[in-house]
């Protein structure tokens, strides 16, 4: 397929410069899916602001689900596409017509077909443009929890993560998607990377949804119940601030743009782990902050009387409490740091700024997230997140 007249500008200098300015050698176009979400929206916003000196917004595209989301994000001055990611033809049409060579996928990791369709489109785009294409997939840390079927021993992120994940792929939907991404990308010659956000906190910077589904629901429940509850097990989890997470996505994107050689495919697992946290420490700090602000009368935390009560209060299906709030990983991670990722937030900074979590909930009230809806849908299908 030849480039349309609108896809490049003819140079008035000479014939060779005309060739240089055709589409294949222009800066690559980036498509961010799930751009109305907490993570996707924050990536989009930070790319257009913090990293604007390194990327022109004319090369940034966003994919959303609804007409209202498309309308709101269009105010950023970028091209926004309302796409059904389950529609292979629709996805290919957007990717090819807009000469997209980099996709940052932050939509659901529960359904492999979303990523497979995007990869298929990138494979076609590569054939047309004869330029390399790239896929950055967002996985989920719950895939690496012992309680979801991951091995119980300590593991490093430069070990054979792919081989271990493939062995247990069919027992957990997120692992199944990860393997599908790596294998389908390899078959098509698309370079793939997998980013695994850990427990993400902090107010997002996106246009549509600025709240995660981890800390805000706990804050909301505490405000409604006038007491802070905790689970019986003091789980150790990995954490990352949303700005540090978007910085990792940018570092990988920057490496692509600068044609740096960084691990990809089976070796391309990037865990966004800035530090560790203990659940009880977080909730005790939350209780003290809420009491200081007169939202609750007692800063002592209590145990949830039952998982059913906890799920109802937090607002998620009971079967997902395990993955979201009662599990932790046993991974030692260095790969993200090895490519130059330098997170700015640690455990101390997070705990000292726990009021940020309260303020975000008071400001935005509730997350405008489709992820919770997908959890209830998955619950109906008998899946575990």
C-alpha positions as CSV (number, residue, x, y, z in Angstrom):
1,X,0.0,0.0,0.0
2,X,1.4,3.4,-1.0
3,X,1.3,6.3,1.4
4,X,-1.5,8.8,0.8
5,X,-0.7,12.4,-0.2
6,X,-1.6,13.6,3.3
7,X,0.9,11.2,5.0
8,X,4.0,13.2,4.0
9,X,5.2,16.6,2.7
10,X,7.3,17.0,-0.4
11,X,10.5,18.8,0.1
12,X,11.3,21.6,-2.4
13,X,15.0,21.0,-2.2
14,X,15.8,18.0,-4.4
15,X,14.8,14.5,-5.3
16,X,16.8,12.8,-2.5
17,X,15.3,15.1,0.2
18,X,11.8,14.2,-1.1
19,X,12.6,10.6,-0.4
20,X,13.8,11.4,3.0
21,X,10.6,13.1,4.0
22,X,8.2,10.3,3.0
23,X,6.4,8.4,5.7
24,X,8.7,5.5,6.3
25,X,11.5,7.7,7.7
26,X,9.3,10.1,9.6
27,X,9.0,9.9,13.4
28,X,6.8,6.9,14.2
29,X,3.2,7.3,15.3
30,X,2.3,5.9,18.7
31,X,-1.2,4.5,19.6
32,X,-2.1,4.4,23.3
33,X,-5.0,2.1,24.0
34,X,-7.1,2.4,27.1
35,X,-6.3,6.1,27.0
36,X,-9.3,7.0,29.1
37,X,-8.1,4.7,31.9
38,X,-6.0,5.4,35.0
39,X,-2.8,4.1,33.6
40,X,-3.4,4.8,29.9
41,X,-4.7,8.3,30.5
42,X,-1.7,9.1,32.7
43,X,0.7,7.8,30.1
44,X,-0.9,9.9,27.4
45,X,-0.9,13.0,29.6
46,X,2.7,12.6,30.7
47,X,3.9,11.9,27.2
48,X,2.2,15.2,26.1
49,X,3.6,17.3,29.0
50,X,6.6,15.9,30.8
51,X,8.2,14.4,27.7
52,X,6.9,16.9,25.1
53,X,10.4,18.0,24.2
54,X,11.1,14.5,22.9
55,X,7.9,13.7,21.1
56,X,5.5,15.8,19.0
57,X,1.9,15.4,19.9
58,X,1.1,15.0,16.2
59,X,2.6,11.5,16.4
60,X,0.5,10.5,19.4
61,X,-2.8,8.8,18.9
62,X,-5.3,7.6,21.6
63,X,-7.8,4.7,21.5
64,X,-10.9,4.8,23.7
65,X,-14.2,2.9,24.0
66,X,-16.9,5.6,24.0
67,X,-17.9,8.6,22.1
68,X,-17.8,10.8,25.2
69,X,-14.3,9.7,26.0
70,X,-13.2,10.5,22.4
71,X,-14.8,13.9,22.7
72,X,-13.1,14.7,26.0
73,X,-9.6,13.5,24.9
74,X,-9.8,15.3,21.6
75,X,-9.5,18.5,23.6
76,X,-5.8,17.6,24.0
77,X,-5.3,18.4,20.4
78,X,-4.4,14.8,19.4
79,X,-6.1,12.3,17.1
80,X,-8.5,10.1,19.1
81,X,-10.0,6.9,17.8
82,X,-13.1,5.2,19.1
83,X,-12.2,1.5,18.6
84,X,-13.7,-1.8,19.4
85,X,-10.5,-3.8,20.1
86,X,-12.3,-7.1,19.7
87,X,-13.0,-6.1,16.0
88,X,-9.9,-7.2,14.1
89,X,-10.9,-5.3,11.0
90,X,-11.6,-2.1,12.9
91,X,-8.2,-2.3,14.7
92,X,-6.3,-2.9,11.5
93,X,-8.0,0.0,9.8
94,X,-7.0,2.4,12.5
95,X,-3.4,1.2,12.7
96,X,-2.7,1.0,9.0
97,X,-4.5,4.2,7.9
98,X,-2.7,6.2,10.6
99,X,0.7,4.6,10.0
100,X,1.0,3.4,13.6
101,X,4.3,1.6,14.3
102,X,4.2,1.6,18.2
103,X,1.3,0.5,20.3
104,X,1.1,0.9,24.0
105,X,-1.7,-1.4,25.1
106,X,-3.2,-0.6,28.5
107,X,-6.7,-2.0,27.9
108,X,-7.8,-5.2,29.5
109,X,-5.2,-8.0,29.9
110,X,-8.0,-10.5,30.7
111,X,-8.9,-11.0,27.0
112,X,-6.0,-12.1,24.8
113,X,-7.9,-11.2,21.6
114,X,-7.5,-7.5,22.2
115,X,-3.7,-7.7,22.1
116,X,-3.7,-10.3,19.3
117,X,-5.8,-8.0,17.1
118,X,-3.4,-5.1,17.7
119,X,-0.4,-7.3,17.0
120,X,-1.9,-8.6,13.8
121,X,-2.5,-5.0,12.7
122,X,1.1,-4.1,13.5
123,X,2.3,-7.1,11.5
124,X,0.4,-5.8,8.5
125,X,1.8,-2.3,9.0
126,X,5.3,-3.7,9.1
127,X,4.7,-5.4,5.8
128,X,3.4,-2.2,4.2
129,X,5.9,0.2,5.6
130,X,8.9,-2.1,5.7
131,X,9.7,-0.6,9.0
132,X,9.9,-2.3,12.4
133,X,6.8,-2.2,14.6
134,X,6.6,-2.4,18.4
135,X,4.1,-3.5,21.0
136,X,4.2,-2.6,24.7
137,X,1.7,-4.7,26.6
138,X,0.4,-4.0,30.1
139,X,0.1,-7.2,32.2
140,X,-0.9,-7.6,35.8
141,X,1.1,-8.3,38.9
142,X,-1.5,-10.8,40.1
143,X,-0.2,-13.2,37.4
144,X,2.9,-13.5,39.5
145,X,1.3,-14.3,42.9
146,X,1.6,-17.7,44.5
147,X,-2.1,-17.7,45.2
148,X,-2.8,-17.4,41.4
149,X,-0.7,-20.4,40.6
150,X,2.8,-18.8,40.3
151,X,5.7,-20.8,41.9
152,X,6.3,-20.2,45.5
153,X,10.1,-19.8,45.3
154,X,12.0,-16.5,45.1
155,X,12.7,-15.5,41.5
156,X,14.6,-12.8,39.6
157,X,13.1,-11.0,36.6
158,X,16.1,-12.0,34.5
159,X,15.4,-15.7,35.2
160,X,13.3,-17.7,32.7
161,X,10.1,-15.8,33.4
162,X,8.6,-16.7,30.0
163,X,9.2,-20.4,30.4
164,X,7.7,-20.5,33.9
165,X,4.7,-18.4,32.8
166,X,4.1,-20.6,29.8
167,X,3.9,-23.7,31.9
168,X,1.0,-22.2,34.0
169,X,-0.6,-20.0,31.3
170,X,-3.8,-21.9,31.0
171,X,-4.5,-21.6,34.7
172,X,-4.8,-17.8,34.8
173,X,-6.1,-15.4,32.1
174,X,-3.5,-12.7,32.5
175,X,-0.7,-15.3,32.0
176,X,-2.4,-16.7,29.0
177,X,-2.5,-13.2,27.5
178,X,1.2,-12.6,28.2
179,X,2.2,-15.8,26.4
180,X,-0.2,-15.0,23.5
181,X,1.4,-11.6,23.1
182,X,5.0,-12.8,23.1
183,X,4.3,-15.8,20.7
184,X,2.1,-13.9,18.3
185,X,4.5,-10.9,18.2
186,X,7.4,-13.3,17.5
187,X,5.5,-15.0,14.7
188,X,4.8,-11.6,13.0
189,X,8.2,-10.1,13.6
190,X,6.8,-7.4,15.9
191,X,9.1,-6.4,18.8
192,X,7.3,-6.9,22.1
193,X,7.7,-5.7,25.6
194,X,5.6,-6.5,28.7
195,X,5.2,-4.0,31.5
196,X,3.9,-5.3,34.8
197,X,2.5,-2.6,37.1
198,X,2.6,-3.5,40.7
199,X,0.4,-1.8,43.3
200,X,0.0,1.6,41.7
201,X,-0.9,4.6,43.8
202,X,-1.1,8.4,43.4
203,X,-3.6,10.6,41.5
204,X,-3.4,10.0,37.8
205,X,-2.9,12.8,35.3
206,X,-5.3,11.6,32.6
207,X,-8.4,13.5,31.3
208,X,-11.0,10.8,32.1
209,X,-10.1,8.6,35.1
210,X,-7.6,9.7,37.7
211,X,-8.1,7.0,40.4
212,X,-6.8,3.4,40.6
213,X,-8.8,0.6,41.9
214,X,-6.4,-0.3,44.7
215,X,-6.1,2.5,47.3
216,X,-9.1,4.7,46.5
217,X,-11.7,2.0,47.2
218,X,-10.1,1.4,50.6
219,X,-10.2,5.1,51.3
220,X,-13.8,5.3,50.2
221,X,-14.8,2.4,52.3
222,X,-13.1,3.9,55.3
223,X,-14.9,7.2,54.8
224,X,-18.3,5.5,54.5
225,X,-17.8,3.1,57.4
226,X,-16.1,5.7,59.6
227,X,-13.4,3.2,60.4
228,X,-10.3,1.6,58.7
229,X,-10.4,-2.1,58.3
230,X,-7.6,-4.5,57.4
231,X,-7.3,-8.1,56.3
232,X,-6.0,-10.7,58.7
233,X,-2.7,-11.2,56.8
234,X,-0.2,-8.4,56.8
235,X,0.7,-8.9,53.1
236,X,3.9,-7.5,51.7
237,X,3.3,-6.0,48.3
238,X,5.3,-4.2,45.7
239,X,4.4,-0.6,45.0
240,X,5.0,2.2,42.4
241,X,3.7,5.8,42.1
242,X,1.8,6.5,38.9
243,X,4.4,9.1,37.8
244,X,7.2,6.5,38.1
245,X,5.1,4.0,36.2
246,X,4.5,6.4,33.3
247,X,8.3,7.1,33.4
248,X,8.9,3.4,32.8
249,X,6.6,3.4,29.8
250,X,8.4,6.5,28.5
251,X,11.8,5.0,29.0
252,X,10.9,1.9,26.9
253,X,9.3,4.2,24.2
254,X,12.4,6.4,24.3
255,X,14.6,3.4,23.7
256,X,12.4,2.4,20.7
257,X,12.6,5.9,19.2
258,X,16.4,6.0,19.7
259,X,16.8,2.5,18.4
260,X,18.5,1.3,21.6
261,X,19.0,-2.4,22.0
262,X,17.0,-3.4,25.2
263,X,15.6,-6.8,26.2
264,X,12.4,-7.7,24.3
265,X,10.2,-10.7,23.6
266,X,10.8,-13.6,26.0
267,X,13.4,-11.4,27.8
268,X,11.3,-8.3,27.8
269,X,9.5,-8.4,31.1
270,X,9.6,-5.1,32.9
271,X,8.3,-5.1,36.5
272,X,7.3,-1.6,37.7
273,X,8.5,-2.3,41.2
274,X,9.9,0.8,43.0
275,X,9.7,-0.5,46.6
276,X,7.8,-2.8,48.9
277,X,4.9,-2.0,51.3
278,X,3.2,-3.8,54.1
279,X,-0.6,-3.6,54.0
280,X,-1.0,-2.9,57.7
281,X,1.5,-0.1,57.7
282,X,-0.4,1.6,54.9
283,X,-3.8,1.2,56.6
284,X,-2.4,2.4,60.0
285,X,-1.1,5.6,58.3
286,X,-4.4,6.0,56.6
287,X,-6.3,5.7,59.8
288,X,-4.1,8.3,61.6
289,X,-4.5,10.7,58.6
290,X,-8.3,10.3,58.6
291,X,-8.5,10.9,62.3
292,X,-6.4,14.0,62.1
293,X,-8.8,15.3,59.6
294,X,-11.8,14.3,61.7
295,X,-13.2,11.9,59.1
296,X,-13.1,9.1,61.7
297,X,-13.1,9.1,65.5
298,X,-10.7,6.2,66.2
299,X,-7.4,5.7,64.5
300,X,-7.1,2.0,65.5
301,X,-7.6,-0.4,62.6
302,X,-9.9,-3.4,62.9
303,X,-10.1,-6.7,61.0
304,X,-12.7,-7.1,58.3
305,X,-15.4,-9.3,59.9
306,X,-15.8,-11.3,56.7
307,X,-14.6,-11.3,53.1
308,X,-18.2,-10.8,52.0
309,X,-18.5,-7.6,54.0
310,X,-15.1,-6.4,52.8
311,X,-16.1,-7.1,49.1
312,X,-19.4,-5.3,49.5
313,X,-17.8,-2.3,51.2
314,X,-14.9,-2.0,48.7
315,X,-17.1,-2.6,45.7
316,X,-15.6,-5.6,44.0
317,X,-16.5,-9.3,43.6
318,X,-15.5,-11.3,46.6
319,X,-13.3,-13.7,44.6
320,X,-11.0,-10.9,43.6
321,X,-10.1,-9.7,47.1
322,X,-7.3,-12.3,47.1
323,X,-5.6,-10.9,44.0
324,X,-6.1,-7.2,44.7
325,X,-5.5,-6.9,48.4
326,X,-4.4,-10.2,49.9
327,X,-1.5,-11.4,47.8
328,X,2.1,-10.4,47.1
329,X,4.9,-11.3,44.8
330,X,8.3,-12.8,45.6
331,X,10.3,-11.3,42.7
332,X,13.6,-9.5,42.8
333,X,13.5,-7.0,39.9
334,X,16.4,-5.2,38.2
335,X,15.6,-5.2,34.5
336,X,13.6,-1.9,34.4
337,X,16.4,-0.2,36.4
338,X,19.0,-1.7,34.0
339,X,17.6,0.3,31.1
340,X,17.7,3.6,33.1
341,X,14.4,3.6,35.0
342,X,14.9,5.6,38.2
343,X,11.7,5.8,40.3
344,X,11.4,8.8,42.6
345,X,9.0,7.4,45.1
346,X,9.8,5.0,47.9
347,X,7.9,3.5,50.8
348,X,8.7,6.4,53.2
349,X,7.6,9.1,50.7
350,X,4.4,7.2,50.0
351,X,3.5,6.8,53.7
352,X,4.4,10.4,54.5
353,X,2.1,11.6,51.7
354,X,-0.9,9.3,52.5
355,X,-3.1,12.4,52.5
356,X,-2.6,12.5,48.7
357,X,-4.7,9.3,48.5
358,X,-7.4,10.9,50.6
359,X,-7.4,14.1,48.7
360,X,-7.7,12.3,45.4
361,X,-10.8,10.5,46.5
362,X,-12.4,13.6,47.9
363,X,-11.7,15.4,44.6
364,X,-12.8,12.7,42.2
365,X,-15.0,10.5,44.5
366,X,-15.0,7.3,42.4
367,X,-12.9,5.9,39.7
368,X,-14.4,6.1,36.2
369,X,-12.9,2.7,35.4
370,X,-14.2,-0.2,33.2
371,X,-11.8,-2.5,35.1
372,X,-14.3,-3.0,37.9
373,X,-17.0,-3.8,35.4
374,X,-14.6,-6.4,33.8
375,X,-14.1,-7.9,37.2
376,X,-17.8,-8.4,37.7
377,X,-18.1,-9.8,34.2
378,X,-15.2,-12.2,34.9
379,X,-16.8,-13.2,38.2
380,X,-19.9,-14.2,36.2
381,X,-17.7,-16.4,34.0
382,X,-16.0,-18.0,37.0
383,X,-12.6,-16.4,36.3
384,X,-10.1,-15.2,38.8
385,X,-8.2,-12.0,38.2
